[in-house]
Amino acid sequence: MYYHALTRVTHIEELAKVFCDLYHFEIVPYSADLRVDFVIDTDINRIYSPR
């Protein structure tokens, strides 16, 4: 899924929107109180669980 979305962007800043549009996810604004299950690290093209 990630790599498919990655092939559809020209700038990495577009990735979150394209990914969410393709797979019907919702973009949630940042909050320090928010706990995430997975991180998509676009610097190293890796998806991982932070815990």
DRENTORKOL-3810 file (N, C-alpha, C; in nm, 4 decimals):
REM DRENTORKOL-3810
@n.u->0.0813; n.v->-0.1180; n.w->0.0000; ca.u->0.0000; ca.v->0.0000; ca.w->0.0000; c.u->0.0865; c.v->0.1256; c.w->0.0000
@n.u->0.1852; n.v->0.1285; n.w->0.0860; ca.u->0.2736; ca.v->0.2450; ca.w->0.0964; c.u->0.3466; c.v->0.2687; c.w->-0.0353
@n.u->0.4055; n.v->0.1645; n.w->-0.0892; ca.u->0.4821; ca.v->0.1814; ca.w->-0.2132; c.u->0.3926; c.v->0.2177; c.w->-0.3302
@n.u->0.2712; n.v->0.1678; n.w->-0.3311; ca.u->0.1764; ca.v->0.2047; ca.w->-0.4359; c.u->0.1464; c.v->0.3547; c.w->-0.4280
@n.u->0.1200; n.v->0.4053; n.w->-0.3087; ca.u->0.0948; ca.v->0.5490; ca.w->-0.2911; c.u->0.2186; c.v->0.6297; c.w->-0.3260
@n.u->0.3343; n.v->0.5785; n.w->-0.2910; ca.u->0.4596; ca.v->0.6489; ca.w->-0.3184; c.u->0.4823; c.v->0.6685; c.w->-0.4681
@n.u->0.4367; n.v->0.5738; n.w->-0.5494; ca.u->0.4544; ca.v->0.5873; ca.w->-0.6945; c.u->0.3629; c.v->0.6935; c.w->-0.7536
@n.u->0.2651; n.v->0.7386; n.w->-0.6780; ca.u->0.1676; ca.v->0.8348; ca.w->-0.7286; c.u->0.1960; c.v->0.9791; c.w->-0.6877
@n.u->0.3047; n.v->1.0029; n.w->-0.6160; ca.u->0.3367; ca.v->1.1399; ca.w->-0.5739; c.u->0.4613; c.v->1.1905; c.w->-0.6455
@n.u->0.4658; n.v->1.3211; n.w->-0.6640; ca.u->0.5861; ca.v->1.3824; ca.w->-0.7193; c.u->0.6672; c.v->1.4506; c.w->-0.6105
@n.u->0.6006; n.v->1.4852; n.w->-0.5004; ca.u->0.6673; ca.v->1.5455; ca.w->-0.3843; c.u->0.6237; c.v->1.4682; c.w->-0.2604
@n.u->0.7180; n.v->1.4349; n.w->-0.1751; ca.u->0.6905; ca.v->1.3511; ca.w->-0.0582; c.u->0.5860; c.v->1.4146; c.w->0.0341
@n.u->0.5734; n.v->1.5458; n.w->0.0294; ca.u->0.4750; ca.v->1.6148; ca.w->0.1127; c.u->0.3317; c.v->1.5755; c.w->0.0755
@n.u->0.3125; n.v->1.5232; n.w->-0.0438; ca.u->0.1803; ca.v->1.4816; ca.w->-0.0910; c.u->0.1423; c.v->1.3418; c.w->-0.0423
@n.u->0.2360; n.v->1.2689; n.w->0.0120; ca.u->0.2152; ca.v->1.1270; ca.w->0.0410; c.u->0.0991; c.v->1.1006; c.w->0.1356
@n.u->0.0896; n.v->1.1728; n.w->0.2445; ca.u->-0.0182; ca.v->1.1469; ca.w->0.3414; c.u->-0.1550; c.v->1.1623; c.w->0.2767
@n.u->-0.1746; n.v->1.2679; n.w->0.2010; ca.u->-0.3038; ca.v->1.2900; ca.w->0.1363; c.u->-0.3335; c.v->1.1817; c.w->0.0325
@n.u->-0.2349; n.v->1.1492; n.w->-0.0496; ca.u->-0.2551; ca.v->1.0462; ca.w->-0.1524; c.u->-0.2836; c.v->0.9114; c.w->-0.0875
@n.u->-0.2066; n.v->0.8747; n.w->0.0128; ca.u->-0.2275; ca.v->0.7478; ca.w->0.0829; c.u->-0.3683; c.v->0.7406; c.w->0.1416
@n.u->-0.4079; n.v->0.8455; n.w->0.2100; ca.u->-0.5402; ca.v->0.8469; ca.w->0.2729; c.u->-0.6518; c.v->0.8449; c.w->0.1696
@n.u->-0.6344; n.v->0.9162; n.w->0.0600; ca.u->-0.7354; ca.v->0.9149; ca.w->-0.0462; c.u->-0.7483; c.v->0.7764; c.w->-0.1090
@n.u->-0.6360; n.v->0.7117; n.w->-0.1343; ca.u->-0.6382; ca.v->0.5799; ca.w->-0.1976; c.u->-0.7044; c.v->0.4729; c.w->-0.1099
@n.u->-0.6770; n.v->0.4794; n.w->0.0196; ca.u->-0.7191; ca.v->0.3710; ca.w->0.1086; c.u->-0.8239; c.v->0.4133; c.w->0.2106
@n.u->-0.8855; n.v->0.5287; n.w->0.1887; ca.u->-0.9993; ca.v->0.5758; ca.w->0.2683; c.u->-0.9650; c.v->0.5906; c.w->0.4169
@n.u->-0.8474; n.v->0.6463; n.w->0.4426; ca.u->-0.8097; ca.v->0.6813; ca.w->0.5791; c.u->-0.8386; c.v->0.8290; c.w->0.6003
@n.u->-0.8425; n.v->0.8690; n.w->0.7249; ca.u->-0.8670; ca.v->1.0077; ca.w->0.7610; c.u->-0.7373; c.v->1.0678; c.w->0.8141
@n.u->-0.7041; n.v->1.1875; n.w->0.7687; ca.u->-0.5873; ca.v->1.2576; ca.w->0.8221; c.u->-0.6281; c.v->1.3198; c.w->0.9548
@n.u->-0.5541; n.v->1.2862; n.w->1.0593; ca.u->-0.5836; ca.v->1.3355; ca.w->1.1934; c.u->-0.4784; c.v->1.4404; c.w->1.2283
@n.u->-0.5214; n.v->1.5586; n.w->1.2695; ca.u->-0.4244; ca.v->1.6621; ca.w->1.3078; c.u->-0.3356; c.v->1.6161; c.w->1.4234
@n.u->-0.2134; n.v->1.6654; n.w->1.4264; ca.u->-0.1183; ca.v->1.6288; ca.w->1.5311; c.u->-0.1697; c.v->1.6696; c.w->1.6683
@n.u->-0.1475; n.v->1.5832; n.w->1.7643; ca.u->-0.1756; ca.v->1.6126; ca.w->1.9044; c.u->-0.0746; c.v->1.5359; c.w->1.9881
@n.u->-0.0181; n.v->1.6021; n.w->2.0873; ca.u->0.0776; ca.v->1.5359; ca.w->2.1757; c.u->0.0105; c.v->1.4236; c.w->2.2548
@n.u->-0.1207; n.v->1.4303; n.w->2.2693; ca.u->-0.1952; ca.v->1.3292; ca.w->2.3443; c.u->-0.2300; c.v->1.2072; c.w->2.2597
@n.u->-0.2076; n.v->1.2143; n.w->2.1320; ca.u->-0.2425; ca.v->1.1061; ca.w->2.0406; c.u->-0.1388; c.v->0.9945; c.w->2.0465
@n.u->-0.1844; n.v->0.8716; n.w->2.0607; ca.u->-0.0940; ca.v->0.7556; ca.w->2.0580; c.u->-0.1113; c.v->0.6867; c.w->1.9241
@n.u->-0.0026; n.v->0.6590; n.w->1.8581; ca.u->-0.0096; ca.v->0.5976; ca.w->1.7254; c.u->0.0288; c.v->0.4499; c.w->1.7325
@n.u->-0.0287; n.v->0.3727; n.w->1.6411; ca.u->0.0028; ca.v->0.2303; ca.w->1.6323; c.u->0.1198; c.v->0.2052; c.w->1.5385
@n.u->0.1305; n.v->0.2883; n.w->1.4337; ca.u->0.2361; ca.v->0.2725; ca.w->1.3347; c.u->0.2892; c.v->0.4080; c.w->1.2909
@n.u->0.4145; n.v->0.4084; n.w->1.2506; ca.u->0.4805; ca.v->0.5280; ca.w->1.1988; c.u->0.5246; c.v->0.4983; c.w->1.0563
@n.u->0.4985; n.v->0.5914; n.w->0.9665; ca.u->0.5510; ca.v->0.5810; ca.w->0.8298; c.u->0.6651; c.v->0.6801; c.w->0.8202
@n.u->0.7856; n.v->0.6288; n.w->0.8153; ca.u->0.9060; ca.v->0.7124; ca.w->0.8086; c.u->0.9448; c.v->0.7286; c.w->0.6617
@n.u->0.9163; n.v->0.8452; n.w->0.6058; ca.u->0.9430; ca.v->0.8673; ca.w->0.4635; c.u->1.0903; c.v->0.8942; c.w->0.4350
@n.u->1.1686; n.v->0.9209; n.w->0.5372; ca.u->1.3125; ca.v->0.9416; ca.w->0.5161; c.u->1.3830; c.v->0.8111; c.w->0.4807
@n.u->1.3370; n.v->0.7018; n.w->0.5424; ca.u->1.4031; ca.v->0.5727; ca.w->0.5184; c.u->1.3096; c.v->0.4694; c.w->0.4565
@n.u->1.1866; n.v->0.5137; n.w->0.4173; ca.u->1.0872; ca.v->0.4239; ca.w->0.3572; c.u->1.0619; c.v->0.3005; c.w->0.4425
@n.u->1.0303; n.v->0.3257; n.w->0.5688; ca.u->1.0065; ca.v->0.2157; ca.w->0.6628; c.u->0.8784; c.v->0.2413; c.w->0.7413
@n.u->0.8004; n.v->0.1382; n.w->0.7641; ca.u->0.6798; ca.v->0.1455; ca.w->0.8468; c.u->0.7059; c.v->0.0583; c.w->0.9679
@n.u->0.6822; n.v->0.1145; n.w->1.0884; ca.u->0.7114; ca.v->0.0386; ca.w->1.2089; c.u->0.6195; c.v->0.0812; c.w->1.3243
@n.u->0.6127; n.v->-0.0039; n.w->1.4250; ca.u->0.5389; ca.v->0.0241; ca.w->1.5463; c.u->0.6341; c.v->0.0907; c.w->1.6452
@n.u->0.6006; n.v->0.2059; n.w->1.7001; ca.u->0.6943; ca.v->0.2776; ca.w->1.7870; c.u->0.7128; c.v->0.2154; c.w->1.9247
@n.u->0.6356; n.v->0.1156; n.w->1.9596; ca.u->0.6480; ca.v->0.0548; ca.w->2.0924; c.u->0.7282; c.v->-0.0714; c.w->2.0886
END
